[in-house]
Amino acid sequence: MAILQLWENLKEAITVYTGLSPAAFFTILALAVAFYHVVSGLFASPAPPPRARAMEEELPPPVQLGEVTAEELRAYDGSDPKKPLLMAIKGQIYDVSRS
């Protein structure tokens, strides 16, 4: 019963404030929402296509080197695609192949 009373009050308020019938008001409202959706769809950037996991190369497992000299580390400079790209910072060696 309360919902019916609320609906009647809403219909009266629409007529008083806009001068339109409720049917005309909701039709115009629906057209405005549809127009907004179409126009915003024109200017929004499209979503990036999903990446296919089958096309991606499988990454090799991490390499455990232990103690490495600077000369040995030069072999992992990224020039050989079969070897990981390693970087040493303050004595710590990091695999940066995925970046």
PASEBA-1860 file (N, C-alpha, C; in nm, 3 decimals):
! residues 99
1> MAILQLWE> 0.082/-0.118/0.000/0.000/0.000/0.000/0.088/0.126/0.000 ~ 0.199/0.120/0.073/0.287/0.237/0.080/0.352/0.264/-0.055 ~ 0.379/0.159/-0.130/0.442/0.177/-0.261/0.344/0.244/-0.357 ~ 0.218/0.207/-0.349/0.116/0.268/-0.435/0.102/0.416/-0.403 ~ 0.106/0.451/-0.275/0.098/0.592/-0.234/0.221/0.668/-0.282 ~ 0.337/0.606/-0.273/0.460/0.669/-0.321/0.453/0.694/-0.471 ~ 0.401/0.599/-0.545/0.389/0.614/-0.690/0.293/0.729/-0.725 ~ 0.183/0.738/-0.655/0.087/0.847/-0.679/0.151/0.982/-0.650
9> NLKEAITV> 0.226/0.991/-0.540/0.295/1.116/-0.506/0.399/1.152/-0.611 ~ 0.469/1.051/-0.662/0.570/1.074/-0.765/0.505/1.125/-0.894 ~ 0.394/1.066/-0.933/0.323/1.111/-1.054/0.278/1.256/-1.039 ~ 0.225/1.291/-0.923/0.181/1.428/-0.899/0.299/1.525/-0.902 ~ 0.410/1.485/-0.841/0.528/1.572/-0.837/0.584/1.594/-0.978 ~ 0.585/1.491/-1.060/0.634/1.505/-1.198/0.547/1.604/-1.274 ~ 0.418/1.592/-1.259/0.326/1.683/-1.329/0.342/1.826/-1.279 ~ 0.356/1.844/-1.148/0.368/1.979/-1.091/0.499/2.044/-1.131
17> YTGLSPAA> 0.611/1.973/-1.120/0.742/2.033/-1.144/0.779/2.045/-1.291 ~ 0.734/1.953/-1.374/0.776/1.956/-1.515/0.665/1.997/-1.609 ~ 0.541/1.982/-1.569/0.430/2.012/-1.659/0.407/1.902/-1.760 ~ 0.476/1.790/-1.745/0.462/1.677/-1.837/0.385/1.565/-1.769 ~ 0.327/1.480/-1.853/0.266/1.360/-1.797/0.378/1.265/-1.756 ~ 0.353/1.175/-1.663/0.458/1.080/-1.624/0.510/0.997/-1.741 ~ 0.423/0.960/-1.835/0.467/0.882/-1.951/0.565/0.963/-2.036 ~ 0.533/1.090/-2.060/0.622/1.175/-2.139/0.754/1.198/-2.066
25> FFTILALA> 0.745/1.219/-1.934/0.867/1.242/-1.855/0.961/1.122/-1.862 ~ 0.908/1.002/-1.841/0.994/0.883/-1.843/1.043/0.849/-1.983 ~ 0.965/0.884/-2.086/1.011/0.864/-2.224/1.129/0.955/-2.253 ~ 1.118/1.081/-2.214/1.228/1.176/-2.235/1.350/1.134/-2.154 ~ 1.328/1.089/-2.033/1.438/1.042/-1.949/1.510/0.923/-2.013 ~ 1.433/0.828/-2.066/1.493/0.710/-2.131/1.570/0.750/-2.256 ~ 1.516/0.844/-2.334/1.587/0.890/-2.453/1.716/0.964/-2.416 ~ 1.713/1.041/-2.308/1.834/1.112/-2.265/1.941/1.014/-2.220
33> VAFYHVVS> 1.903/0.910/-2.148/2.000/0.809/-2.103/2.057/0.735/-2.224 ~ 1.972/0.700/-2.320/2.019/0.630/-2.440/2.114/0.720/-2.520 ~ 2.080/0.848/-2.534/2.165/0.942/-2.606/2.301/0.955/-2.537 ~ 2.300/0.966/-2.406/2.426/0.975/-2.330/2.511/0.850/-2.351 ~ 2.447/0.735/-2.348/2.520/0.609/-2.365/2.584/0.602/-2.504 ~ 2.512/0.642/-2.607/2.565/0.637/-2.744/2.679/0.737/-2.760 ~ 2.660/0.859/-2.714/2.764/0.962/-2.731/2.888/0.929/-2.649 ~ 2.871/0.882/-2.527/2.989/0.847/-2.447/3.060/0.726/-2.506
41> GLFASPAP> 2.987/0.637/-2.573/3.050/0.523/-2.639/3.133/0.564/-2.759 ~ 3.097/0.675/-2.823/3.173/0.723/-2.938/3.308/0.779/-2.895 ~ 3.314/0.843/-2.780/3.436/0.910/-2.738/3.522/0.828/-2.642 ~ 3.470/0.721/-2.591/3.548/0.637/-2.499/3.643/0.550/-2.580 ~ 3.761/0.527/-2.526/3.855/0.440/-2.595/3.808/0.296/-2.583 ~ 3.825/0.220/-2.689/3.779/0.080/-2.683/3.864/-0.001/-2.586 ~ 3.806/-0.104/-2.534/3.878/-0.191/-2.441/3.986/-0.267/-2.519 ~ 4.102/-0.286/-2.459/4.207/-0.360/-2.529/4.163/-0.504/-2.553
49> PPRARAME> 4.204/-0.560/-2.664/4.165/-0.699/-2.690/4.228/-0.793/-2.589 ~ 4.159/-0.899/-2.553/4.217/-0.992/-2.456/4.338/-1.063/-2.515 ~ 4.437/-1.081/-2.432/4.559/-1.148/-2.477/4.538/-1.298/-2.473 ~ 4.576/-1.362/-2.580/4.563/-1.507/-2.587/4.682/-1.570/-2.515 ~ 4.655/-1.652/-2.418/4.762/-1.716/-2.342/4.835/-1.820/-2.426 ~ 4.768/-1.875/-2.526/4.832/-1.978/-2.609/4.944/-1.918/-2.694 ~ 4.932/-1.789/-2.727/5.032/-1.726/-2.813/5.155/-1.681/-2.734 ~ 5.142/-1.665/-2.605/5.255/-1.619/-2.524/5.357/-1.730/-2.508
57> EELPPPVQ> 5.482/-1.689/-2.509/5.588/-1.787/-2.485/5.590/-1.822/-2.337 ~ 5.618/-1.945/-2.310/5.631/-1.985/-2.171/5.768/-1.942/-2.122 ~ 5.771/-1.878/-2.007/5.897/-1.829/-1.953/5.979/-1.943/-1.896 ~ 6.110/-1.935/-1.913/6.194/-2.040/-1.856/6.194/-2.032/-1.704 ~ 6.228/-2.141/-1.638/6.232/-2.138/-1.491/6.346/-2.048/-1.443 ~ 6.337/-1.998/-1.321/6.443/-1.911/-1.268/6.578/-1.984/-1.265 ~ 6.682/-1.906/-1.285/6.818/-1.961/-1.288/6.883/-1.938/-1.152 ~ 6.943/-2.041/-1.096/7.018/-2.030/-0.971/7.165/-2.030/-1.008
65> LGEVTAEE> 7.231/-1.916/-0.989/7.370/-1.904/-1.030/7.468/-1.912/-0.914 ~ 7.429/-1.870/-0.799/7.523/-1.866/-0.686/7.615/-1.745/-0.700 ~ 7.743/-1.764/-0.669/7.841/-1.657/-0.681/7.877/-1.639/-0.829 ~ 7.868/-1.516/-0.877/7.893/-1.488/-1.019/7.988/-1.369/-1.027 ~ 8.085/-1.380/-1.116/8.175/-1.267/-1.141/8.112/-1.175/-1.244 ~ 8.169/-1.057/-1.259/8.118/-0.961/-1.356/8.129/-1.016/-1.498 ~ 8.235/-1.089/-1.526/8.253/-1.148/-1.659/8.145/-1.253/-1.687 ~ 8.113/-1.335/-1.588/8.009/-1.436/-1.607/7.871/-1.372/-1.621
73> LRAYDGSD> 7.851/-1.260/-1.552/7.722/-1.191/-1.558/7.698/-1.128/-1.695 ~ 7.805/-1.092/-1.765/7.791/-1.031/-1.898/7.726/-1.126/-1.999 ~ 7.733/-1.256/-1.975/7.671/-1.352/-2.066/7.518/-1.344/-2.059 ~ 7.464/-1.283/-1.953/7.320/-1.273/-1.934/7.272/-1.130/-1.959 ~ 7.316/-1.070/-2.069/7.283/-0.931/-2.099/7.159/-0.915/-2.186 ~ 7.092/-1.023/-2.220/6.971/-1.015/-2.302/6.994/-1.034/-2.450 ~ 7.119/-1.048/-2.492/7.147/-1.067/-2.635/7.109/-1.208/-2.681 ~ 7.112/-1.304/-2.590/7.072/-1.442/-2.623/6.931/-1.464/-2.569
81> PKKPLLMA> 6.832/-1.488/-2.659/6.694/-1.503/-2.610/6.672/-1.627/-2.525 ~ 6.764/-1.721/-2.527/6.748/-1.843/-2.448/6.795/-1.825/-2.304 ~ 6.870/-1.718/-2.279/6.920/-1.691/-2.143/6.839/-1.577/-2.082 ~ 6.820/-1.579/-1.951/6.746/-1.470/-1.887/6.829/-1.342/-1.884 ~ 6.760/-1.231/-1.868/6.825/-1.102/-1.854/6.846/-1.077/-1.705 ~ 6.971/-1.068/-1.664/7.004/-1.051/-1.522/7.063/-0.913/-1.499 ~ 7.036/-0.859/-1.380/7.089/-0.729/-1.342/7.140/-0.737/-1.199 ~ 7.257/-0.682/-1.175/7.314/-0.681/-1.041/7.305/-0.540/-0.983
89> IKGQIYDV> 7.251/-0.532/-0.862/7.241/-0.404/-0.792/7.293/-0.426/-0.651 ~ 7.399/-0.357/-0.617/7.460/-0.365/-0.484/7.487/-0.509/-0.442 ~ 7.540/-0.587/-0.531/7.578/-0.724/-0.498/7.467/-0.826/-0.508 ~ 7.344/-0.784/-0.531/7.231/-0.876/-0.547/7.200/-0.890/-0.696 ~ 7.174/-1.012/-0.741/7.144/-1.038/-0.881/6.994/-1.060/-0.895 ~ 6.934/-0.987/-0.992/6.790/-0.994/-1.015/6.762/-1.038/-1.158 ~ 6.659/-1.121/-1.174/6.614/-1.162/-1.306/6.508/-1.061/-1.350 ~ 6.539/-0.982/-1.453/6.448/-0.879/-1.502/6.392/-0.916/-1.640
97> SRS> 6.387/-1.044/-1.671/6.340/-1.089/-1.802/6.193/-1.055/-1.824 ~ 6.111/-1.063/-1.721/5.967/-1.041/-1.738/5.933/-0.894/-1.750 ~ 6.019/-0.807/-1.708/5.992/-0.664/-1.717/6.027/-0.618/-1.854
END
